[in-house]
Amino acid sequence: MFPEYEVLKFKNYKSFEDYSYISSLKNINVFIGKNNCGKSSCIDVLQSLVDNKISIGNAKVQIDYRMKDKDYG
């Protein structure tokens, strides 16, 4: 089961230089957008969180999150 994150914010990954936010994540999520807008990058960030990685490839991504009923990590 995927952890339920209330808010996820990250920066310094690919085209996301400033903080970007993803909120209200559930067990099943759908990312919709135009080509080359960062959908796969968001999934990479989520996967790194699940795998407890602090970097993705050569990028040192800064990730903050709040799980449901908990504080930011």
C-alpha positions as CSV (number, residue, x, y, z in Angstrom):
1,M,0.0,0.0,0.0
2,F,1.3,3.4,-0.9
3,P,1.7,5.9,2.0
4,E,-0.9,8.6,2.0
5,Y,0.8,11.9,1.7
6,E,-1.3,15.0,2.3
7,V,1.2,17.5,0.8
8,L,4.4,16.9,-1.1
9,K,6.7,19.7,-2.2
10,F,10.0,19.5,-4.0
11,K,12.5,21.5,-5.9
12,N,15.8,21.2,-7.8
13,Y,14.7,18.3,-10.1
14,K,14.7,18.7,-13.8
15,S,12.5,21.7,-14.8
16,F,11.3,22.2,-11.2
17,E,13.8,24.8,-9.9
18,D,11.4,26.3,-7.4
19,Y,9.1,24.5,-5.1
20,S,6.3,22.5,-6.8
21,Y,3.4,21.1,-4.8
22,I,1.4,17.9,-5.1
23,S,-1.5,17.5,-2.7
24,S,-4.2,15.0,-1.8
25,L,-2.4,11.9,-3.0
26,K,-4.3,8.7,-2.5
27,N,-3.6,5.0,-3.3
28,I,-4.6,5.6,-7.0
29,N,-3.6,8.9,-8.7
30,V,-3.8,10.1,-12.2
31,F,-1.4,12.7,-13.6
32,I,-2.7,14.5,-16.7
33,G,-0.9,17.1,-18.7
34,K,0.7,18.0,-22.0
35,N,3.8,16.3,-23.3
36,N,7.0,17.4,-21.6
37,C,5.2,19.2,-18.7
38,G,6.8,17.1,-15.8
39,K,4.4,14.2,-15.2
40,S,7.1,11.6,-15.2
41,S,9.3,13.9,-13.0
42,C,6.6,14.0,-10.4
43,I,6.4,10.2,-10.4
44,D,10.2,10.0,-10.1
45,V,10.0,12.2,-7.0
46,L,7.3,10.0,-5.5
47,Q,9.2,6.9,-6.2
48,S,12.3,8.3,-4.6
49,L,10.3,9.0,-1.5
50,V,9.0,5.5,-1.3
51,D,12.5,4.1,-1.9
52,N,14.0,6.5,0.8
53,K,16.4,8.1,-1.7
54,I,17.6,11.6,-1.3
55,S,18.8,12.0,-4.8
56,I,17.5,11.0,-8.2
57,G,20.2,10.3,-10.7
58,N,22.7,13.2,-10.4
59,A,20.1,15.6,-9.0
60,K,20.0,16.5,-5.3
61,V,16.3,17.0,-4.9
62,Q,14.9,18.8,-1.8
63,I,11.7,17.1,-0.7
64,D,9.4,18.0,2.1
65,Y,6.2,16.2,2.9
66,R,3.3,15.9,5.3
67,M,1.7,12.6,5.7
68,K,-2.0,12.4,6.7
69,D,-2.2,13.3,10.4
70,K,1.6,13.9,10.7
71,D,4.1,16.7,10.4
72,Y,6.5,17.5,7.6
73,G,9.5,15.2,7.0
